[in-house]
Amino acid sequence: MDRLLLVPAAGLGTRLGGSTPKLLVHVNGRPMIEHLLTLYASVAARAVVVVHPTAEAAVRDQLGDRADIVVQREPTGMLDAILLAVPHVDRHRPRRVLVTWCDQLAIHPGTIERLESVTRGAESPSLALPTCVRPEPYIHFARDNAGGIDRVLHRREGDVMPDVGESDAGVFDLSFRAYRELLPEFAREGEVGAGTGERNFLPFVAWLAARQHVVTIPCTSVEETIGVNTPEELAHVERYLAQQSNADA
């Protein structure tokens, strides 16, 4: 198998209102998870979806046998959610593991094509990810003098953020070794966020960049950095997706 799609989606989406599990919230008439499965169908042969215990039954009803379902029983953070998929990664043995947040729906197909392009071949990087320079970033990748990522600033953890920064788009393409060996090594260090007390995944980007080849590619649009967490963000992403659909028609 070339790629496995891994979707950590154990959030309840409380800021969106209602009682629907976040990954099943409809965006332009379809659940978020359906948008993602369609978006990545050309590059990922199988999906693993990590869900909250209260969402398990509804997600199984929605997806049937189209994805492996894993339950995150304790809200300890995105790092732990991603590592819950280890048994499925071991079973499928993909060349790469493509991680995406369930609410990052505005990723452009062109971005996915460029991501796939830079990860071909035997010398592919340990990690490739799209980034975008944007105002008021939620995440900022600080770089050293050589241009490598050496620190990750996170607004939610109380870090002082720049007015304009380099943000991720919630998509991370890891080699099998990076996921199966290096990510668990990083996790054993046990670092938790100063503000949330959770075990975050994003500091792994800087940790890995100090040890392995990490590549960033430019986003197609700043909208790709928007996660659907609020009704306002939902409306914004719906408009953007509709515009893209009309442009492709």
N, C-alpha and C positions, 0 to 999 in steps of 0.2 A: 504494500500500500504506500502510495506517495505521501499523502497528507491525511491527518485526522483533524477534524474541526472540534475544538473544545470550547464550550460556551458556559462559563460560570454565571449562573442566573438564579441565585438563591435569594435575591432581594424581593421584598414584598411590594415595592412600588408605592409606599404609603404617600409620598409627596404628589403622586399622580391622582390620588383620591380613589374612592371605590374599593372593592374587595377582590378584584381580579389579580392573580399573580402577575408580576411585572412582565414576564416574557410572553404572557398571553394577552396583554393589553393590545387592542387593535390600533393599527396605524394605517390610515387610508384603507380601512376595510379588512385588513389581515393582521393576525397576531404577530408581534415582534419576531418570535422564533421562526415563523414561516418566511418572513423577509430574509432572515439570515440564511436559512437553509437554501433558499433560492439564490441568494447572492453568491454563496460560496460553493454551489453545486459543481461548478466547472473545475475546481481545484482540490476539493476535499471529498474523499470517497465515503467517509462515514463521520458521524457526529456523536459527541458525548456531551450531554447537557446536565449541569449540576443545579439542583433545585432545592428549595425550602421544603421541609417535611409536609407542610400544609398544602403544597402545590403538586405533590407527586402524582396523585390520582388524576388531576385535571390535565397535567402535562402528558401523562401516559395515554390518556384518552385522545389528546390532540395529535400526538406523534406516532402512536402505535409502535411498530417495529422499525421506524425510520431512524431512530437514534437510541443510544444507550443512555439510561437515566441513572444518575447518581444523586443521593440525598446528602446535603450538608446539614447535619443535625444541630450543630452549634455555630453561631455567627462569629467565628474567630477571625475572619478576614479572607480576602481574595486569594492570598497565597495558599492557604489551606484548601480553599475550594478547588483551585487548579490541581493541587496534588492529589485530591481524591480520585482523579481519573487514572492514576497510575495502573491499576489492574487492567483497565481497558486498553491503555497504551501498550502494556506488555502483551496483551492478547492480539492486538491488531498489528503491532510492530511497524508503525508508519515511518517513512523516512524523515518526516517533519510533523510537528504538532502546531497547528494554527489556532491560537487563542484569541477570542474576541469577546468583549463585553456584550451582553444581550441587548443593550440599548443603543449601541453604535450602529445605527441603521443607514446613515448617510454616506457610507463608504462608496466611492465611485468605482465601477468596474475597471476603469483605467488604472486606478491605484492598485487593485488586486493583480492586474496583469503585470505591473512593474514589480510588485512584490514577488510574484512567481518567477519573473525573469532573473532577479538578482539571487535567487536561491536555487537555481539549477546547477547541476554538475557536482563533481566530487569536492570542489573547493568552496562550496556554499558556506555562508557565514553561520555562526552559532545562533545568531538572532538577527532578524531583519524586521524593521517596523517603519510605518509611515509617520512623519511628524509634520507639524505645520506651525509657522510663526504667526502668532495672533495676539491681539490685545487682551489684557485681563485673563491670563491663562490660569486654568485650574491646576495644571501640572506644568512644570518647567524643567527641561533638561539643561543643566549647567554643563558647559564644556571646558576642557583644559586648553592649554596653549596649542596643543597638537590637533585640536578639534574633536577629541574623544569625549564621550559623556562621562563625567566624573562625579556627578551628584544629581539627585532628583529632588526637586522642591515640590511640596504638595500643600495646596491651600488648606485642605481639610485637616492637615496635621499641625496647622499654625505656623508654617514657614512664611518668611517674608518674601513676597512674590514680586517680580519685576512688572512694570507697566505693560511691557510687551515681552512675550516669552515663546519658547519652543515647546509645543504641546504634543502629546501623543494623540492617536486617533482610536485608541482602544483595540488595536490589532497588533498581534505579536507572533511572528513566524519563527519557531524554535526548531533547531535540529533535534533529532531523537536524543542524542547525548546531552544536549543542553537541558532538555526537559527531564530526562530520566536519571541523569547523574549530577549535573551541576546545580539544577534547581533544588533538589533535596539537600545538597551540600550547603547551599545558601540558607535553606530553611532551618538547618540544624543550628545556625547561629542564634536563632530565637529572637531576632529584633522585632519590636512592636512599635507602632506609631505613637508618637508623643501625645497627639491629640485624641486619637480614637481608641488606642489600646489594642488595635487589630494588627494582624500580620499581613502587611501589604506586599503585593507582587512587584510594584514599580521600582523599588530600590534594587531589585535584582538586575535591572537594566544596567545601572552603573557598576554594580558588583561584577557582572559578567563582562562588561566592556573593559575592565581592568585586567581581564584574564584571557579573553577570547575575541574573535573578530565579530564586531557588531556593526551592522549597516543600517543607516536611515535613508529613506527615500522621501521626496516631497509629496505632500498631499495634493490632490487635484483641486480641492476647495476647502476653505476654512470650515464649512458646515460639517465636514467629516469629523471634526473634533467635538461635535455636540452630542452629548449623551441625553437620552430622553428621561429626565427625572421629574419634570414639572409640566403642568398643562401648557405653559408658554413654550417650553422646549418641544413638546409634542406637536403643537400647532406649527412651529417653525419648521421642524423636520418634515411634517406632512406637506407643507407648501413646497419645500425644496425637492422632495421626492416626486411630487406631481409635476413640477417644472422639468425635472430630468426626464420623466416619462414622456412628457409632451415633446421635449427636444429630440428624443430618440425615435419618436413615432414617424 
